[in-house]
Amino acid sequence: MLREIRPPLAGGRCDRRVTWSPSLTLVPTRACFNACGYCSFRRSPEPEAPLTDALSDASAAAALVARPAATEVLLLSGEVAPGSPWRAAWFARLLALSRQVLRAGRLPHTNAGPLALREMAALGRLNPSMGLMLEGLGPALEPWHRQAPSKRLEVRLGQLVQAGRLGLPFTTGLLLGLGESRADRLVALELLAHLQRRWGHLQEVILQPWRPHGQAAVPLSAAEQADLLETISAARQLLPPEVHLQLPPNLWPLDTLPQALDAGIDDLGGIDSHDVINPAYGQPTPPALAQRLAAAGWLLEPRLCVHEAWLPWLPLALRRQAAVLQRRLRLKVAHSC
């Protein structure tokens, strides 16, 4: 049953707002049984000990201490195959890290690939929001995903439906620029719109430009930006208005970022000190972002990993913790307007 979604209030002193989440990324493991053709994040799992790089409590604690302003802690993990003898240990680590993040007074947001129903439900009691990229559809993606069984469209859509049935605030998105057609993009957006109208749980859709990996960043060309701006405009028209549209700001030239906001982007996602997926693409600092956007008439505001309209969906304990952190962020906003 679709629960009530309360859209953000407009008006007041700061009308042109774009949000971001002060974030810290923790990587439980890079070992992943998928081998996507575009991924530089994963490492091949060792057959006898695939979790040799598992993040320890001490390392997680040190990272949390180093980033005291991060209200969101993204648990971004490689995937262990369903049925693997290591699956239980991997999942137990996700639960343990989620609890550690909560004890530290932060909010975890887990993105760890497809989950069984009981796994997603258990993490949903500890995570105010979770995520899984749809990535896209169409024949252009098939070569990239040939060795990535969990990237099949039916698997990804099944996960989004499962999250909707569980009532979990959820983030998904499209990876753009892998050769997919405009028609493929529109079909993917229409699928997401259908899911949102049915379940109401998609709090944000990421429109992420794919960028080639290497020692140096390869900025988006003017033609690539124009192509993506068209997709952003189409997404804003196709998706229900409560769904936030997110763009990672390190993957778009800062000088033309206001054009993406004018097209429909209203969120810049979690911003850490670096991007573990695209390490060559440095993160702009929030002050630099705020200055550039202010010059174009936009106010940059911090938010939690769960957007305000979905706070009533949370279990009581998570709602209380979110309320404490939200009050802290609002104090910052009060000094910005």
C-alpha positions in Angstrom: 0.0 0.0 0.0 1.3 3.4 -1.0 2.1 5.5 2.1 1.7 9.3 2.2 4.6 11.2 0.8 4.9 14.8 2.0 6.7 16.9 -0.6 9.2 19.5 0.6 7.7 22.9 1.3 8.5 25.6 -1.2 8.7 29.3 -0.5 10.5 31.2 2.2 13.8 33.0 1.9 15.6 30.2 0.0 13.5 29.1 -3.0 16.1 27.8 -5.4 17.6 25.0 -3.3 19.8 22.1 -4.2 20.7 19.5 -1.5 23.6 17.4 -0.7 24.5 14.9 2.1 27.7 15.2 4.2 28.9 11.7 3.7 31.6 9.2 4.5 32.1 6.1 2.4 33.1 2.8 4.1 33.9 -0.2 1.9 33.2 -3.5 3.7 35.0 -5.4 0.9 35.9 -4.8 -2.8 35.6 -8.6 -3.5 32.8 -9.0 -6.0 31.6 -12.0 -8.0 30.4 -9.7 -10.7 32.9 -8.5 -13.3 31.3 -5.5 -15.0 33.2 -4.3 -18.1 33.4 -0.7 -16.8 34.3 -1.3 -13.1 37.6 -0.4 -11.5 36.2 -0.7 -7.9 36.1 -4.5 -7.6 38.8 -7.0 -6.9 38.5 -10.6 -7.9 37.6 -12.7 -4.9 40.1 -15.3 -3.8 38.5 -18.7 -3.9 39.6 -19.8 -0.4 39.3 -16.4 1.3 37.3 -13.9 -0.6 36.9 -11.5 2.3 40.6 -10.9 3.1 40.1 -7.2 2.8 37.0 -7.0 5.1 36.8 -3.7 6.9 37.6 -4.0 10.6 35.7 -2.3 13.4 38.9 -0.4 14.3 39.3 1.0 10.7 35.7 2.0 10.5 35.9 3.7 13.9 39.0 5.7 12.8 37.3 6.8 9.6 34.3 8.0 11.6 36.4 10.0 14.0 38.2 11.6 11.0 35.0 12.8 9.4 32.8 14.1 12.4 30.6 16.2 10.1 29.5 13.3 8.0 25.9 12.5 8.9 25.6 9.8 6.2 27.8 6.7 6.1 27.6 4.9 2.8 28.3 1.2 3.1 29.4 0.5 -0.4 30.3 -3.2 -0.9 31.4 -5.7 -3.4 28.9 -8.5 -3.8 29.2 -12.1 -2.6 27.2 -14.6 -4.7 24.0 -16.0 -3.3 24.6 -19.5 -2.0 28.3 -18.8 -1.4 29.6 -20.2 1.9 31.0 -16.7 2.6 27.6 -15.0 2.1 26.6 -15.3 5.8 29.9 -13.7 7.1 29.6 -10.9 4.5 26.1 -10.1 5.5 26.9 -10.2 9.2 29.6 -7.7 8.5 27.0 -5.3 6.9 24.8 -5.6 9.9 27.7 -5.1 12.3 28.9 -2.0 10.5 25.4 -0.6 10.3 25.1 -0.9 14.1 28.5 0.6 14.6 27.5 3.6 12.5 24.3 4.1 14.5 26.2 3.9 17.8 28.5 6.6 16.5 25.4 8.8 16.1 25.4 8.7 12.3 23.0 7.1 9.7 24.0 4.2 7.5 23.0 3.9 3.9 23.8 0.5 2.4 24.4 -0.3 -1.2 25.6 -3.9 -1.4 23.9 -5.4 -4.5 20.8 -7.6 -4.6 19.6 -9.0 -1.3 17.3 -11.8 -0.2 14.0 -10.6 1.3 15.1 -11.4 4.9 18.5 -9.7 4.3 16.9 -6.5 3.0 14.3 -6.5 5.8 17.1 -6.9 8.4 19.2 -4.1 7.0 16.0 -2.0 6.6 15.6 -2.0 10.4 19.1 -0.4 10.7 19.3 1.8 7.6 17.0 4.7 7.1 17.6 4.4 3.4 19.2 1.9 1.0 20.2 1.9 -2.6 20.7 -0.1 -5.8 21.4 1.3 -9.2 19.1 0.0 -12.0 22.0 1.2 -14.3 19.9 0.8 -17.5 18.6 -1.5 -20.1 19.0 -2.3 -23.8 21.5 -4.2 -26.0 24.3 -1.8 -25.4 24.7 -2.9 -21.8 24.8 -6.6 -22.5 28.5 -6.7 -23.3 29.4 -4.7 -20.2 27.3 -7.1 -18.0 28.2 -10.4 -19.7 30.1 -11.5 -16.5 27.8 -9.8 -14.0 24.8 -12.0 -13.2 23.3 -9.7 -10.6 23.1 -6.9 -13.2 20.3 -8.6 -15.1 17.3 -6.3 -15.5 14.9 -8.7 -14.0 17.1 -9.0 -10.9 17.4 -5.3 -10.5 13.7 -4.6 -11.0 12.9 -7.4 -8.6 15.0 -5.7 -5.9 13.2 -2.3 -6.5 9.8 -4.0 -6.1 11.0 -5.8 -3.0 12.1 -2.6 -1.4 8.8 -1.0 -2.2 6.9 -3.9 -0.6 9.0 -3.5 2.5 8.4 0.2 2.6 12.1 1.2 2.5 13.1 4.7 1.3 15.3 3.8 -1.7 17.8 5.3 -4.1 18.3 4.0 -7.6 19.6 5.4 -10.8 20.9 5.1 -14.3 24.5 4.9 -15.5 24.5 7.0 -18.7 26.9 7.0 -21.6 27.6 3.3 -22.2 26.1 3.3 -25.6 22.5 3.1 -24.7 20.0 4.8 -26.9 17.7 7.7 -26.0 14.8 5.2 -26.3 16.4 2.9 -23.8 16.9 5.7 -21.3 13.2 6.7 -21.6 12.0 3.1 -21.1 14.2 2.8 -18.0 12.8 6.1 -16.6 9.2 5.0 -17.4 9.8 1.8 -15.5 11.0 3.8 -12.5 8.0 6.1 -12.7 5.7 3.1 -12.7 7.4 1.7 -9.6 7.2 5.0 -7.8 3.5 5.4 -8.6 2.9 1.9 -7.2 5.1 2.0 -4.1 6.2 5.6 -3.4 9.6 4.6 -2.0 12.0 6.0 -4.6 13.3 9.1 -2.9 15.9 9.8 -5.5 17.1 8.8 -8.9 20.8 9.3 -9.8 21.6 10.3 -13.4 25.3 9.3 -13.4 27.5 10.0 -16.4 29.9 7.1 -17.0 33.4 8.4 -17.1 36.5 6.4 -18.3 39.0 5.4 -15.7 42.6 6.4 -15.7 45.2 8.5 -13.9 43.6 11.7 -15.1 39.9 12.8 -15.3 38.3 13.1 -18.7 35.7 15.9 -18.4 32.4 15.7 -20.1 32.5 17.4 -23.5 30.0 20.0 -24.6 28.2 17.4 -26.7 28.0 14.9 -23.8 26.6 17.6 -21.6 23.9 18.5 -24.1 22.9 14.9 -24.4 22.7 14.4 -20.7 20.8 17.7 -20.2 18.1 16.3 -22.5 17.9 13.2 -20.4 17.7 15.2 -17.2 14.8 17.2 -18.6 13.0 14.0 -19.7 13.5 12.5 -16.3 12.0 15.5 -14.6 8.9 15.2 -16.9 8.5 11.4 -16.6 9.2 10.8 -12.9 6.7 11.9 -10.2 7.5 15.3 -8.7 8.5 14.0 -5.3 11.4 12.0 -6.7 14.6 13.9 -6.4 17.0 13.9 -9.3 20.6 13.5 -8.3 23.9 14.2 -10.2 27.4 13.5 -8.7 29.0 17.0 -8.9 32.5 15.6 -9.4 31.4 14.1 -12.7 30.1 17.3 -14.2 32.1 20.5 -15.0 31.6 22.9 -12.1 31.2 25.9 -14.3 28.2 24.5 -16.1 26.7 22.6 -13.2 23.9 25.3 -12.9 22.7 24.2 -16.4 22.0 20.7 -15.0 20.1 22.3 -12.1 18.0 24.4 -14.4 17.2 21.2 -16.4 15.9 19.4 -13.3 18.7 18.2 -11.0 17.9 19.2 -7.4 20.3 17.0 -5.4 24.1 16.4 -5.5 24.2 13.2 -3.4 26.6 12.2 -0.7 29.8 14.1 -0.9 32.9 12.6 0.7 36.5 13.8 0.6 37.0 11.5 -2.4 35.1 9.2 -4.8 36.0 5.5 -4.3 34.3 4.5 -7.6 35.9 7.3 -9.7 39.1 8.2 -7.9 40.5 10.3 -10.7 37.5 12.7 -10.5 38.1 14.9 -7.4 35.2 16.0 -5.3 34.5 19.8 -5.2 34.4 21.0 -1.7 31.0 22.1 -0.4 32.2 25.7 0.0 33.4 25.8 -3.6 30.1 24.3 -4.7 28.1 26.7 -2.6 30.0 29.7 -4.0 29.6 28.7 -7.7 25.9 27.8 -7.3 25.1 31.0 -5.3 26.5 33.0 -8.3 23.8 31.3 -10.4 21.0 31.9 -7.8 21.1 28.5 -6.1 21.3 27.8 -2.4 23.2 24.6 -1.4 21.7 22.9 1.6 22.8 19.9 3.6 20.4 17.0 4.1 20.3 13.5 5.6 20.6 10.3 3.6 16.9 9.9 3.9 15.0 12.8 2.4 12.6 14.7 4.7 9.4 13.5 3.0 10.3 9.9 3.9 11.2 10.4 7.5 7.7 9.3 8.7 8.3 5.9 7.1 11.2 5.0 9.4 11.1 2.8 12.5 10.9 4.9 15.7 14.5 4.5 16.7 15.8 5.6 13.3 13.3 8.5 13.3 14.7 9.7 16.6 18.3 9.5 15.5 17.4 11.2 12.2 15.6 14.0 14.1 18.8 14.8 16.1 20.9 15.0 13.0 18.4 17.0 11.1 18.3 19.6 13.9 22.0 19.9 13.6 21.8 20.4 9.8 19.0 22.9 10.1 21.2 25.1 12.3 23.7 25.3 9.5 21.0 26.2 7.0 19.7 28.9 9.3 23.1 30.6 9.0 23.1 30.2 5.2 19.8 31.8 4.2 
